[in-house]
């Protein structure tokens, strides 16, 4: 028998250390934090919960992805905006499996009752 601890609080993913992350999108929370950003929570195949802070690029791409979908998010680096005086922004690519959508109460998605991203 394998024992595994469940953590209700997700860990913020650092794309400077790991360029790609994949897992099931388990929540989307808008208007979070000081900058009123969107926070995305993924559950990896290892059962870890990762918090990913959105930006314009991620928000636009993930807006078409349903909660419960399996997603791959890849950090493409910092780019310079063509508008706004070459202001730098973080660029990402998002892929998802449209056939993988799972219900939030699926046994494959382990979300504790007291979970609050």
C-alpha positions as CSV (number, residue, x, y, z in Angstrom):
1,X,0.0,0.0,0.0
2,X,1.3,3.5,-0.9
3,X,0.7,6.4,1.5
4,X,0.4,9.9,0.1
5,X,-0.3,13.2,1.9
6,X,-2.9,15.4,0.3
7,X,-2.1,19.1,0.4
8,X,-5.0,21.5,0.0
9,X,-2.8,24.5,-0.8
10,X,-1.2,24.6,-4.2
11,X,2.4,25.5,-4.8
12,X,3.2,28.4,-7.1
13,X,4.9,27.1,-10.2
14,X,8.2,28.8,-11.3
15,X,8.5,28.7,-15.0
16,X,12.1,30.0,-14.8
17,X,13.1,26.6,-13.2
18,X,10.8,24.3,-15.2
19,X,9.6,25.6,-18.6
20,X,6.7,23.2,-19.1
21,X,4.0,21.9,-16.8
22,X,1.2,19.6,-17.5
23,X,-1.9,18.3,-15.6
24,X,-5.6,18.6,-15.2
25,X,-6.9,22.2,-14.9
26,X,-8.9,21.9,-11.7
27,X,-9.8,25.6,-11.0
28,X,-9.8,29.1,-12.5
29,X,-10.1,31.9,-10.0
30,X,-10.4,35.4,-11.4
31,X,-9.6,38.7,-9.7
32,X,-7.0,37.4,-7.3
33,X,-4.2,39.1,-5.5
34,X,-3.0,42.7,-5.6
35,X,-3.1,42.9,-9.4
36,X,-6.5,41.3,-9.8
37,X,-5.0,38.4,-11.8
38,X,-6.5,35.1,-12.7
39,X,-5.1,32.1,-10.8
40,X,-5.1,28.7,-12.5
41,X,-4.6,25.5,-10.5
42,X,-3.4,22.3,-12.1
43,X,-3.1,18.9,-10.6
44,X,-0.2,17.0,-12.0
45,X,0.0,13.2,-12.7
46,X,2.0,13.0,-9.4
47,X,-0.9,14.5,-7.5
48,X,0.8,17.9,-6.9
49,X,-1.3,21.0,-7.1
50,X,0.4,23.9,-8.9
51,X,-0.8,27.5,-8.9
52,X,-0.1,29.4,-12.1
53,X,-0.7,33.1,-12.2
54,X,-2.2,34.4,-15.5
55,X,-1.3,37.2,-17.7
56,X,-2.9,38.5,-21.0
57,X,-1.3,35.7,-23.0
58,X,-2.3,32.8,-20.7
59,X,-5.7,34.3,-20.0
60,X,-6.5,34.5,-23.7
61,X,-5.3,31.0,-24.4
62,X,-6.9,29.3,-21.4
63,X,-10.2,31.1,-21.9
64,X,-11.2,28.3,-24.4
65,X,-10.1,25.4,-22.1
66,X,-12.7,23.8,-19.8
67,X,-12.0,23.0,-16.2
68,X,-11.2,19.3,-16.0
69,X,-9.2,19.3,-19.2
70,X,-5.6,18.0,-19.4
71,X,-3.3,20.8,-20.4
72,X,0.3,21.5,-21.2
73,X,1.6,25.0,-20.6
74,X,5.1,25.9,-21.9
75,X,6.9,29.1,-21.1
76,X,8.4,30.5,-24.3
77,X,10.4,33.3,-22.6
78,X,10.1,37.0,-22.4
79,X,9.2,38.9,-25.5
80,X,9.0,42.6,-26.3
81,X,5.6,44.1,-27.0
82,X,5.2,45.6,-30.5
83,X,2.7,48.0,-28.9
84,X,3.4,49.9,-25.7
85,X,7.0,50.9,-26.2
86,X,8.7,47.4,-26.3
87,X,7.5,46.6,-22.8
88,X,8.5,43.0,-22.0
89,X,5.9,40.3,-21.4
90,X,6.0,36.6,-20.6
91,X,5.0,34.4,-23.6
92,X,3.4,31.0,-23.3
93,X,1.9,28.3,-25.5
94,X,-1.0,26.2,-24.2
95,X,-2.1,22.8,-25.6
96,X,-5.0,20.7,-24.2
97,X,-6.6,17.4,-24.9
98,X,-10.3,18.1,-25.7
99,X,-11.2,14.5,-25.1
100,X,-9.8,14.5,-21.5
101,X,-12.4,16.6,-19.8
102,X,-13.1,15.2,-16.3
103,X,-15.8,16.2,-13.9
104,X,-14.4,18.1,-10.8
105,X,-15.7,15.2,-8.6
106,X,-13.9,12.6,-10.7
107,X,-11.9,10.1,-8.7
108,X,-8.9,11.0,-10.8
109,X,-9.0,14.6,-9.5
110,X,-8.3,14.6,-5.8
111,X,-9.7,17.9,-4.5
112,X,-10.3,18.1,-0.7
113,X,-13.6,19.5,0.5
114,X,-11.8,22.4,2.3
115,X,-9.8,23.3,-0.8
116,X,-9.5,27.0,-1.4
117,X,-6.9,28.2,-4.0
